Amino acid sequence: MRIYVFDSWKVKGTGESKFLQPVIDHWRELGHEVQTGIWWGPDLVKWAEGGLCMFFPVDNNLKRASLETPKPANTRIIAEAVDADIYGGQWKGVNWAWVDGLVCMSRHMLDYMRRNGLPDSVPVHLVPGGVDLSKWTMRRDQRRGYNVAWIGHYWIAKNLFGALQVFNELIRRDPASPWRLFVRADERWSPNWWETHCKAYLVANPRLAERVTFITQRIADLNEWLEDKTYVLSTSFKEAYGYSVGECAAKGIMPIIQNTNGALDIWPREWVFDVHSQAVDRFINGWYEPELYRNYVAQCYPLELRLSLLDRICLPQIREEDLIPGFAAALREEFEKEIGVR
């Protein structure tokens, strides 16, 4: 079958899809002819006639395609929504009659779309993020240390400023311990946010600045880089599914996550903090159990679950024997009940 994946969130400089690459690789392994690109075009939609067009995320690509292209005969059109694209609002202009199904990574973002105009007629599917546990090995030395990872972008939504505030309070309360914060951030940034808030805060707190290391270049082996990290701190304002949290947890790293919209729908309550003092308490006194973190991801967010659910949604003609047997039937039934496909 021909499949064209339109992905405007491809990783810059790599040509790979940030979220869909495992899905693309999986479909190719099943023998499908998969093409990928960033921008929609009527000739590309026609190329997939009789197969599948996948749009990721729900942005102007999908909007224009749905308004300007007749739907090819016998072609399934599926779109996946994440978070920034949903808040961006371009999905409100989509001709949803052109779309066969909408996939959302999280219940809270799907609820947001429903409250803000998603037609009830759109078939919706809840498919969580999936972590490939084979790529994330448990830390060789699982003893508790003092290194904290923060992974994100230099932009407002990821809230690096909040992380600096939490870490500043941590070293104020426990100055004798060798705490260090390692900030791994890429090229996406908001200059005014960085200059006005983060940089100024570091200048005003030199003791904090001495304990923060910034890494802006791409890390070739993130799994290895995380070997000496004991904690991952997430202060993001919005997440459909925080892959950096899931991947770190799969490595046995303790997640400490700010309670923003939907966080408690995704992660255990004991991983989530409401105020900075709670986060600091967890750094200093929190229960540390690496196997528990990995097991939670393995049970709730394995890549095999995501792939199998997308197979069922996107490839309705798939044979039962071709479905990945990588998760328990009981877990599959639980997710299918939760999905509530219309």
C-alpha positions in Angstrom: 0.0 0.0 0.0 1.1 3.5 -0.7 1.4 5.8 2.3 2.3 9.5 2.3 3.2 11.1 5.6 3.1 14.9 5.7 5.1 16.0 8.8 5.9 19.7 9.3 7.6 18.9 12.6 10.5 17.0 11.0 13.8 17.3 12.9 15.9 20.1 11.3 18.9 18.8 9.5 18.1 15.1 9.8 15.1 14.6 7.5 13.6 12.4 10.2 10.2 12.7 11.8 10.5 13.6 15.5 7.4 11.7 16.6 6.4 9.5 13.6 9.8 8.0 12.6 9.2 4.7 14.5 5.7 4.5 12.8 7.2 5.1 9.4 9.9 2.5 9.9 7.3 0.0 11.1 5.1 0.5 8.1 8.0 0.0 5.8 8.9 -3.2 7.6 5.4 -4.4 6.9 6.1 -3.9 3.2 4.2 -0.6 2.6 5.7 2.0 0.2 6.0 5.0 2.5 7.0 8.5 1.3 7.5 11.5 3.6 7.6 15.2 3.2 7.0 18.5 5.0 4.6 20.3 2.7 1.3 19.1 1.3 0.7 19.1 -2.5 -2.2 17.8 -4.6 0.1 15.6 -6.6 1.4 14.0 -3.4 -2.1 13.3 -2.1 -2.9 11.8 -5.5 0.2 9.6 -5.4 -1.2 7.9 -2.3 -4.6 7.2 -4.0 -6.1 4.0 -2.7 -3.8 4.1 0.3 -3.2 6.4 3.3 -2.3 10.1 3.8 -1.1 10.9 7.3 -1.0 14.5 8.4 1.1 15.5 11.4 0.3 17.8 13.2 -3.1 19.5 12.6 -1.7 22.7 11.1 -2.0 24.7 7.9 -0.9 21.7 5.8 -4.0 19.8 6.7 -6.2 22.9 6.5 -5.1 23.7 2.9 -5.3 20.1 1.7 -8.8 19.7 3.1 -10.0 22.8 1.4 -8.1 22.7 -1.9 -7.9 19.0 -2.8 -10.7 16.6 -3.8 -10.4 13.5 -1.7 -8.8 10.7 -3.7 -10.9 7.6 -4.2 -10.5 4.9 -1.6 -7.8 6.8 0.3 -7.8 7.0 4.0 -7.0 10.5 5.5 -5.8 10.5 9.1 -4.5 13.4 11.1 -2.6 13.4 14.4 -2.9 16.4 16.8 -0.3 17.1 19.6 -0.4 20.3 21.6 1.2 23.4 20.1 -0.7 22.9 16.8 -3.9 22.6 18.8 -3.4 25.8 20.7 -2.4 27.4 17.3 -5.9 26.9 16.2 -5.5 26.3 12.4 -7.4 23.1 12.8 -10.6 25.1 13.3 -10.5 25.9 9.5 -10.1 22.3 8.4 -12.8 20.7 6.3 -13.2 17.8 8.7 -15.6 16.0 6.3 -12.4 15.4 4.2 -10.7 13.6 7.2 -11.5 10.0 8.1 -10.0 10.1 11.6 -8.3 12.3 14.2 -5.7 10.9 16.5 -4.8 12.7 19.8 -1.9 11.8 22.1 -3.8 12.8 25.2 -7.3 13.1 26.6 -6.9 16.7 27.9 -5.9 18.0 24.4 -8.7 16.2 22.8 -11.1 17.7 25.3 -9.7 21.1 24.5 -10.5 20.6 20.8 -14.0 19.5 21.6 -14.6 22.5 23.8 -13.4 24.8 21.0 -15.3 23.6 18.0 -14.2 20.2 16.9 -17.3 18.7 15.2 -18.9 15.8 16.9 -19.0 14.0 13.6 -15.2 13.6 13.5 -14.1 10.0 14.4 -11.5 10.5 17.2 -8.9 8.1 18.6 -6.7 8.5 21.7 -3.3 7.1 21.0 -0.6 7.9 23.7 3.0 8.5 23.0 5.2 5.4 22.9 8.8 4.9 24.1 11.1 2.4 22.5 12.5 0.7 25.6 15.2 -1.0 23.5 16.9 2.4 23.0 16.8 3.4 26.6 18.9 1.2 29.0 18.9 1.4 32.7 21.7 3.5 34.2 24.7 1.3 34.9 25.2 3.0 38.3 21.7 3.4 39.8 22.9 5.0 43.0 21.3 8.3 43.9 23.3 11.3 42.7 23.0 15.0 42.4 22.8 15.6 38.6 19.5 17.0 37.2 18.6 17.0 33.5 16.3 19.6 31.9 15.5 18.9 28.2 13.6 21.2 26.0 13.7 24.4 24.0 14.6 28.0 24.7 11.0 29.1 24.4 8.3 30.2 26.8 6.2 27.1 26.7 9.0 24.8 28.0 9.5 27.3 30.9 13.2 27.1 31.6 12.8 30.0 33.9 10.6 27.9 36.2 13.3 25.2 36.2 16.0 27.8 37.2 13.7 29.0 40.1 13.2 25.4 41.3 16.9 24.7 41.1 17.8 27.9 42.9 15.5 27.0 45.8 17.1 23.5 45.9 20.7 24.8 46.3 19.5 27.4 48.8 18.0 24.7 51.0 20.8 22.2 50.4 23.9 24.2 49.6 26.4 21.6 50.9 25.4 18.9 48.3 27.0 19.1 44.8 23.8 19.7 42.9 24.2 20.5 39.2 21.6 21.3 36.5 22.3 20.2 32.9 20.2 22.1 30.4 20.0 20.4 27.0 18.1 22.8 24.7 18.0 23.2 20.9 17.9 26.1 18.5 14.2 26.9 19.0 14.2 29.9 21.4 12.4 33.1 22.3 15.0 35.9 22.5 13.0 38.2 24.7 12.1 35.4 27.1 15.7 34.3 27.4 17.2 37.8 27.7 14.6 39.3 29.9 13.9 36.4 32.3 16.4 33.5 32.2 19.7 35.3 31.5 18.8 38.2 33.9 17.9 35.7 36.6 21.3 33.9 36.2 23.1 37.2 36.4 21.2 38.1 39.5 22.0 34.7 41.1 25.7 34.0 40.4 25.7 31.0 42.9 23.0 29.5 40.7 24.8 30.2 37.5 27.9 28.4 38.7 25.9 25.2 39.0 24.1 25.3 35.6 25.6 23.8 32.4 24.1 24.6 29.1 24.4 22.2 26.1 23.1 23.6 22.8 24.7 21.2 20.3 22.8 18.1 19.4 23.8 15.1 21.5 24.6 12.1 19.3 23.8 9.5 22.0 21.3 10.9 24.5 21.0 7.5 26.2 24.7 7.6 27.1 24.6 11.3 28.1 21.9 10.5 30.7 24.1 7.9 32.4 25.2 10.2 35.2 21.8 12.0 35.7 19.6 11.0 38.6 16.6 13.3 38.0 14.8 14.9 35.1 13.0 18.1 35.8 10.0 19.1 33.6 8.5 22.6 34.0 6.7 22.8 30.7 3.4 24.7 30.5 1.9 22.3 28.0 2.5 18.7 27.0 0.4 16.2 25.2 3.0 13.6 26.1 6.5 14.6 27.4 8.7 12.3 25.5 11.8 13.5 27.4 10.2 12.5 30.7 9.1 9.1 29.4 12.5 8.3 27.9 14.3 9.4 31.1 11.9 7.3 33.2 12.6 4.3 31.0 16.3 4.8 31.9 15.4 4.7 35.6 15.8 8.5 36.1 13.4 10.1 38.7 10.9 12.4 37.0 9.9 15.6 38.8 7.1 17.2 36.8 5.3 20.5 37.1 1.5 20.1 37.5 0.2 21.8 34.3 -2.9 20.9 32.3 -3.2 17.2 31.8 -0.1 16.2 33.7 -2.0 14.0 36.2 -3.8 12.3 33.2 -0.4 11.1 32.0 1.9 10.6 35.0 1.5 9.2 38.6 0.7 11.8 41.3 3.9 11.2 43.1 5.9 12.4 40.1 4.0 15.7 39.9 4.6 18.8 42.0 2.2 21.8 42.5 4.6 24.3 44.0 8.4 24.7 43.9 8.8 23.6 47.5 7.3 20.2 46.7 9.8 19.8 43.9 12.7 20.6 46.2 11.3 18.2 48.8 11.4 15.4 46.2 14.9 16.1 45.1 16.1 15.9 48.7 13.8 13.4 50.3 11.7 11.8 47.6 11.4 8.0 47.3 13.9 6.9 44.6 13.1 3.7 42.8 14.6 3.4 39.3 12.9 0.1 38.4 9.5 1.6 39.2 10.0 4.5 36.8 10.9 2.2 33.9 8.1 -0.3 34.7 5.5 2.4 34.6 6.6 3.4 31.0 6.8 -0.2 30.0 3.3 -0.9 31.2 1.5 2.3 30.0 3.6 3.8 27.1 5.4 1.1 25.2 6.1 1.9 21.6 4.4 -1.4 20.6 1.1 -0.1 22.0 1.3 3.1 19.9 2.2 1.2 16.8 -0.5 -1.4 17.1 -3.2 1.2 17.8 -2.1 3.3 14.8 -2.1 0.1 12.7 -5.7 -0.5 13.7 -6.8 3.1 12.9 -4.7 3.8 9.8 -4.6 0.4 8.2 -8.0 -1.1 8.7 -7.3 -3.9 6.2 -4.3 -5.1 8.3 -4.3 -8.8 9.1 -4.6 -9.9 12.8 -1.3 -11.8 12.5 0.5 -8.7 11.4 -0.3 -6.8 14.6 2.6 -6.4 17.0 2.2 -8.8 20.0 4.2 -6.5 22.2 1.6 -5.7 24.8 -0.9 -7.6 26.9 -4.5 -8.1 25.6 -5.9 -6.7 28.9 -3.9 -3.5 28.4 -5.1 -3.3 24.8 -8.7 -3.7 25.9 -8.3 -1.0 28.6 -7.0 1.5 26.0 -9.7 0.6 23.5 -12.4 1.2 26.1 -10.8 4.5 27.0 -10.5 5.6 23.4 -14.2 5.4 22.8 -13.9 5.5 19.0 -16.9 7.0 17.3 
